[in-house]
Amino acid sequence: MLSRISRARPSSPSLQRLVRSFSEDCSSGSSRLIKPTIGEIPRYTEPIGLVSPETAAPFLRFSDKYLSKGFDPNDMYLHPGFITDAEHTLLVKNCEKKLRRLASSYEMGHFDKRIHNYRECSSAGWSTVGKYDGQIRSILDRVWDLFPASLAWLPPHILDLHQDGEILPHVDNPDYSGFVVGGLCLLGPAVSTFKHVDDPEVRVDVLLNPNSLYFMTNHIRYQFTHEITVDPAQRSWGGKAVPQSRRISLMFRDAKEPSGGWQSMAQNVAGRA
């Protein structure tokens, strides 16, 4: 059960300053990269509480078994039209600029063999310095602000899936991120499918249109596989085929809390200082 998030409270003013300094140093100008915050750090005893807007209903398809088993539809968050067309154009332009510089060619296979015909890179460099970075930062902040302010975030990640690319069914490795993962959808649409690891009839299908924001949370995060397939039988919505097309996802993941908590991380940093 991954329904609980906790953060350790720094026990002294000096440790609070250290945590703040570590956060700022790691973020290259963005306090959202690692954000344990200073002062009182709240403890969250409830699941992530995102609720999809009513406009999401036509783009979410829950199996009867998903609902009858008592899984929460809001564990799959979808917000169509989260960004404007102008913001979409801005993000595509800047994502492609980073991809040209850091990942110029498509890879046929990932090291875990779960994704084919893709390229990817980190987007940690967006702060408030570049010509458009301030506008992009405001979009990122709108995403982060959906969550508790103490949640720690990894740098956003750009994933470019070729028109002929696919993501095979898999569950993410929990060693590399925390309780939530999601993305802003750019360029072409896609159907993403989520199936329970023990019963594939417990499933959710999501139509990911451009400008949409989605997040996998709570039970769906690690109890369900996710995929974007080239199978025409799964690439349809409302009786119409969803054509294969290139798509970019600007991905968001929270950081996995260190085994000893944020306080132990700060103490380790202090020991190396």
Secondary structure as GFF3:
##gff-version 3
##sequence-region A 1 273
A	DSSP	alpha_helix	13	27	.	.	.	ID=ss1
A	DSSP	three_ten_helix	54	59	.	.	.	ID=ss2
A	DSSP	beta_strand	60	62	.	.	.	ID=ss3
A	DSSP	alpha_helix	64	68	.	.	.	ID=ss4
A	DSSP	three_ten_helix	73	75	.	.	.	ID=ss5
A	DSSP	beta_strand	76	79	.	.	.	ID=ss6
A	DSSP	alpha_helix	85	102	.	.	.	ID=ss7
A	DSSP	beta_strand	115	122	.	.	.	ID=ss8
A	DSSP	alpha_helix	133	144	.	.	.	ID=ss9
A	DSSP	beta_strand	157	170	.	.	.	ID=ss10
A	DSSP	beta_strand	181	187	.	.	.	ID=ss11
A	DSSP	beta_strand	190	196	.	.	.	ID=ss12
A	DSSP	beta_strand	203	208	.	.	.	ID=ss13
A	DSSP	beta_strand	213	216	.	.	.	ID=ss14
A	DSSP	alpha_helix	218	223	.	.	.	ID=ss15
A	DSSP	beta_strand	224	228	.	.	.	ID=ss16
A	DSSP	beta_strand	236	237	.	.	.	ID=ss17
A	DSSP	beta_strand	240	241	.	.	.	ID=ss18
A	DSSP	beta_strand	247	253	.	.	.	ID=ss19
A	DSSP	alpha_helix	261	272	.	.	.	ID=ss20
###
